[in-house]
Amino acid sequence: KVHASPPSELPLEELMTDLQINVGGALLAAQQVIPSMKEEGGGTILITGGGLALQPRPEYASLAAGKAALRNLTYSLAAELAEDNIHVATVTIAGFVQPNTFFAPHLIAEKYWQLHTQKKDMWETEIVYREA
């Protein structure tokens, strides 16, 4: 559920719930797979980000804060885990996922595959997927 409230009217409980879902869920999921990836000598963790991390809108303050925090978590994990041969990256989707549009799922999926198959010396931490 998206809470539509400007920051000046946003209840703290809603912000904390959204942060827990957006950031806490990703952190917990990453923490579950990191040990086995280290044992295996590497891996890839891909996170879906949102355009509100880059261009927040006041009416979606809580969601924007969550997406920005998720983006920062991704960059932090990427810096921490690169030496363990674990590629952490995000596809930041700046639009609404819809079939038969620029934001069709199969087109966005290509960006995840692109990140996953990158050679280590070419690793990117983020692909921003948006219309030109």
Phi and psi restraints in degrees (value plus and minus 20) as a CYANA .aco file:
   2 VAL   PHI    -110.2   -70.2
   2 VAL   PSI     106.4   146.4
   3 HIS   PHI    -109.7   -69.7
   3 HIS   PSI      96.1   136.1
   4 ALA   PHI    -116.4   -76.4
   4 ALA   PSI      72.3   112.3
   5 SER   PHI    -165.4  -125.4
   5 SER   PSI     116.5   156.5
   6 PRO   PHI     -90.2   -50.2
   6 PRO   PSI     139.2   179.2
   7 PRO   PHI     -74.9   -34.9
   7 PRO   PSI     -56.6   -16.6
   8 SER   PHI     -88.8   -48.8
   8 SER   PSI     -35.7     4.3
   9 GLU   PHI    -137.4   -97.4
   9 GLU   PSI     -17.2    22.8
  10 LEU   PHI     -95.8   -55.8
  10 LEU   PSI      98.2   138.2
  11 PRO   PHI     -85.8   -45.8
  11 PRO   PSI     116.6   156.6
  12 LEU   PHI     -75.7   -35.7
  12 LEU   PSI     -57.6   -17.6
  13 GLU   PHI     -81.3   -41.3
  13 GLU   PSI     -58.9   -18.9
  14 GLU   PHI     -87.0   -47.0
  14 GLU   PSI     -62.2   -22.2
  15 LEU   PHI     -80.7   -40.7
  15 LEU   PSI     -67.0   -27.0
  16 MET   PHI     -84.6   -44.6
  16 MET   PSI     -58.8   -18.8
  17 THR   PHI     -83.7   -43.7
  17 THR   PSI     -65.7   -25.7
  18 ASP   PHI     -83.9   -43.9
  18 ASP   PSI     -60.5   -20.5
  19 LEU   PHI     -84.2   -44.2
  19 LEU   PSI     -60.7   -20.7
  20 GLN   PHI     -81.8   -41.8
  20 GLN   PSI     -61.9   -21.9
  21 ILE   PHI     -89.8   -49.8
  21 ILE   PSI     -72.3   -32.3
  22 ASN   PHI     -86.9   -46.9
  22 ASN   PSI     -69.5   -29.5
  23 VAL   PHI    -116.7   -76.7
  23 VAL   PSI     -65.0   -25.0
  24 GLY   PHI     -81.1   -41.1
  24 GLY   PSI     -61.7   -21.7
  25 GLY   PHI     -82.7   -42.7
  25 GLY   PSI     -63.9   -23.9
  26 ALA   PHI     -86.6   -46.6
  26 ALA   PSI     -61.5   -21.5
  27 LEU   PHI     -82.7   -42.7
  27 LEU   PSI     -66.9   -26.9
  28 LEU   PHI     -81.7   -41.7
  28 LEU   PSI     -63.4   -23.4
  29 ALA   PHI     -82.1   -42.1
  29 ALA   PSI     -64.6   -24.6
  30 ALA   PHI     -82.4   -42.4
  30 ALA   PSI     -64.0   -24.0
  31 GLN   PHI     -81.4   -41.4
  31 GLN   PSI     -48.2    -8.2
  32 GLN   PHI     -92.3   -52.3
  32 GLN   PSI     -52.5   -12.5
  33 VAL   PHI    -119.0   -79.0
  33 VAL   PSI     -38.9     1.1
  34 ILE   PHI     -78.5   -38.5
  34 ILE   PSI     -67.2   -27.2
  35 PRO   PHI     -77.2   -37.2
  35 PRO   PSI     -64.3   -24.3
  36 SER   PHI     -90.7   -50.7
  36 SER   PSI     -53.8   -13.8
  37 MET   PHI     -84.3   -44.3
  37 MET   PSI     -60.1   -20.1
  38 LYS   PHI     -82.9   -42.9
  38 LYS   PSI     -63.1   -23.1
  39 GLU   PHI     -82.1   -42.1
  39 GLU   PSI     -56.7   -16.7
  40 GLU   PHI    -102.7   -62.7
  40 GLU   PSI     -27.5    12.5
  41 GLY   PHI      71.0   111.0
  41 GLY   PSI      -7.8    32.2
  42 GLY   PHI     126.0   166.0
  42 GLY   PSI    -198.6  -158.6
  43 GLY   PHI     147.2   187.2
  43 GLY   PSI    -192.1  -152.1
  44 THR   PHI    -154.1  -114.1
  44 THR   PSI     112.1   152.1
  45 ILE   PHI    -138.8   -98.8
  45 ILE   PSI      97.4   137.4
  46 LEU   PHI    -133.1   -93.1
  46 LEU   PSI     113.1   153.1
  47 ILE   PHI    -141.7  -101.7
  47 ILE   PSI     119.9   159.9
  48 THR   PHI    -112.5   -72.5
  48 THR   PSI      99.7   139.7
  49 GLY   PHI    -125.5   -85.5
  49 GLY   PSI     154.2   194.2
  50 GLY   PHI    -147.6  -107.6
  50 GLY   PSI     129.9   169.9
  51 GLY   PHI     -79.8   -39.8
  51 GLY   PSI     -41.7    -1.7
  52 LEU   PHI     -84.3   -44.3
  52 LEU   PSI     -38.7     1.3
  53 ALA   PHI     -85.8   -45.8
  53 ALA   PSI     -49.7    -9.7
  54 LEU   PHI    -118.3   -78.3
  54 LEU   PSI     -52.7   -12.7
  55 GLN   PHI    -155.4  -115.4
  55 GLN   PSI      59.8    99.8
  56 PRO   PHI     -86.9   -46.9
  56 PRO   PSI     131.0   171.0
  57 ARG   PHI    -141.4  -101.4
  57 ARG   PSI     114.1   154.1
  58 PRO   PHI     -75.9   -35.9
  58 PRO   PSI     -56.6   -16.6
  59 GLU   PHI     -90.5   -50.5
  59 GLU   PSI     -33.0     7.0
  60 TYR   PHI    -141.5  -101.5
  60 TYR   PSI      22.3    62.3
  61 ALA   PHI     -76.2   -36.2
  61 ALA   PSI     -63.0   -23.0
  62 SER   PHI     -87.2   -47.2
  62 SER   PSI     -66.8   -26.8
  63 LEU   PHI     -84.1   -44.1
  63 LEU   PSI     -62.1   -22.1
  64 ALA   PHI     -82.3   -42.3
  64 ALA   PSI     -62.5   -22.5
  65 ALA   PHI     -82.6   -42.6
  65 ALA   PSI     -61.7   -21.7
  66 GLY   PHI     -83.5   -43.5
  66 GLY   PSI     -62.9   -22.9
  67 LYS   PHI     -88.0   -48.0
  67 LYS   PSI     -56.9   -16.9
  68 ALA   PHI     -86.2   -46.2
  68 ALA   PSI     -62.5   -22.5
  69 ALA   PHI     -85.3   -45.3
  69 ALA   PSI     -58.9   -18.9
  70 LEU   PHI     -83.5   -43.5
  70 LEU   PSI     -61.4   -21.4
  71 ARG   PHI     -81.6   -41.6
  71 ARG   PSI     -64.6   -24.6
  72 ASN   PHI     -85.6   -45.6
  72 ASN   PSI     -58.0   -18.0
  73 LEU   PHI     -80.7   -40.7
  73 LEU   PSI     -62.5   -22.5
  74 THR   PHI     -79.4   -39.4
  74 THR   PSI     -68.1   -28.1
  75 TYR   PHI     -82.9   -42.9
  75 TYR   PSI     -58.2   -18.2
  76 SER   PHI     -86.3   -46.3
  76 SER   PSI     -66.0   -26.0
  77 LEU   PHI     -82.8   -42.8
  77 LEU   PSI     -60.0   -20.0
  78 ALA   PHI     -80.2   -40.2
  78 ALA   PSI     -65.0   -25.0
  79 ALA   PHI     -86.0   -46.0
  79 ALA   PSI     -60.2   -20.2
  80 GLU   PHI     -88.3   -48.3
  80 GLU   PSI     -61.0   -21.0
  81 LEU   PHI    -119.2   -79.2
  81 LEU   PSI     -25.2    14.8
  82 ALA   PHI     -78.0   -38.0
  82 ALA   PSI     -60.0   -20.0
  83 GLU   PHI     -87.8   -47.8
  83 GLU   PSI     -36.5     3.5
  84 ASP   PHI    -114.2   -74.2
  84 ASP   PSI      -9.0    31.0
  85 ASN   PHI      44.4    84.4
  85 ASN   PSI      11.1    51.1
  86 ILE   PHI    -130.0   -90.0
  86 ILE   PSI      96.8   136.8
  87 HIS   PHI    -109.9   -69.9
  87 HIS   PSI      95.1   135.1
  88 VAL   PHI    -130.6   -90.6
  88 VAL   PSI     107.6   147.6
  89 ALA   PHI    -171.5  -131.5
  89 ALA   PSI     145.9   185.9
  90 THR   PHI    -150.6  -110.6
  90 THR   PSI     124.4   164.4
  91 VAL   PHI    -122.5   -82.5
  91 VAL   PSI      91.0   131.0
  92 THR   PHI    -112.2   -72.2
  92 THR   PSI      90.7   130.7
  93 ILE   PHI    -114.5   -74.5
  93 ILE   PSI      91.2   131.2
  94 ALA   PHI    -118.8   -78.8
  94 ALA   PSI      45.4    85.4
  95 GLY   PHI     149.8   189.8
  95 GLY   PSI    -196.5  -156.5
  96 PHE   PHI    -119.7   -79.7
  96 PHE   PSI     105.9   145.9
  97 VAL   PHI     -88.7   -48.7
  97 VAL   PSI     100.6   140.6
  98 GLN   PHI    -170.3  -130.3
  98 GLN   PSI     116.5   156.5
  99 PRO   PHI     -79.8   -39.8
  99 PRO   PSI     134.6   174.6
 100 ASN   PHI      40.4    80.4
 100 ASN   PSI       9.2    49.2
 101 THR   PHI    -154.9  -114.9
 101 THR   PSI     158.2   198.2
 102 PHE   PHI     -76.7   -36.7
 102 PHE   PSI     -48.5    -8.5
 103 PHE   PHI    -117.7   -77.7
 103 PHE   PSI       9.2    49.2
 104 ALA   PHI     -85.3   -45.3
 104 ALA   PSI     120.0   160.0
 105 PRO   PHI     -72.5   -32.5
 105 PRO   PSI     -62.1   -22.1
 106 HIS   PHI     -87.4   -47.4
 106 HIS   PSI     -48.2    -8.2
 107 LEU   PHI     -94.0   -54.0
 107 LEU   PSI     -60.7   -20.7
 108 ILE   PHI     -86.9   -46.9
 108 ILE   PSI     -58.0   -18.0
 109 ALA   PHI     -76.6   -36.6
 109 ALA   PSI     -53.1   -13.1
 110 GLU   PHI     -79.9   -39.9
 110 GLU   PSI     -52.2   -12.2
 111 LYS   PHI     -91.0   -51.0
 111 LYS   PSI     -56.4   -16.4
 112 TYR   PHI     -84.3   -44.3
 112 TYR   PSI     -63.2   -23.2
 113 TRP   PHI     -83.8   -43.8
 113 TRP   PSI     -60.4   -20.4
 114 GLN   PHI     -78.1   -38.1
 114 GLN   PSI     -66.3   -26.3
 115 LEU   PHI     -83.8   -43.8
 115 LEU   PSI     -65.0   -25.0
 116 HIS   PHI     -82.7   -42.7
 116 HIS   PSI     -54.7   -14.7
 117 THR   PHI    -114.7   -74.7
 117 THR   PSI     -16.2    23.8
 118 GLN   PHI     -86.8   -46.8
 118 GLN   PSI     121.5   161.5
 119 LYS   PHI     -91.6   -51.6
 119 LYS   PSI     129.2   169.2
 120 LYS   PHI     -74.8   -34.8
 120 LYS   PSI     -59.1   -19.1
 121 ASP   PHI     -92.5   -52.5
 121 ASP   PSI     -24.7    15.3
 122 MET   PHI    -137.4   -97.4
 122 MET   PSI     -11.3    28.7
 123 TRP   PHI     -74.6   -34.6
 123 TRP   PSI     113.6   153.6
 124 GLU   PHI    -128.8   -88.8
 124 GLU   PSI     129.4   169.4
 125 THR   PHI    -113.6   -73.6
 125 THR   PSI     -41.3    -1.3
 126 GLU   PHI    -170.7  -130.7
 126 GLU   PSI     118.4   158.4
 127 ILE   PHI    -138.0   -98.0
 127 ILE   PSI     102.4   142.4
 128 VAL   PHI    -112.9   -72.9
 128 VAL   PSI      97.1   137.1
 129 TYR   PHI    -119.5   -79.5
 129 TYR   PSI      86.5   126.5
 130 ARG   PHI    -170.9  -130.9
 130 ARG   PSI     138.2   178.2
 131 GLU   PHI     -91.3   -51.3
 131 GLU   PSI     127.3   167.3
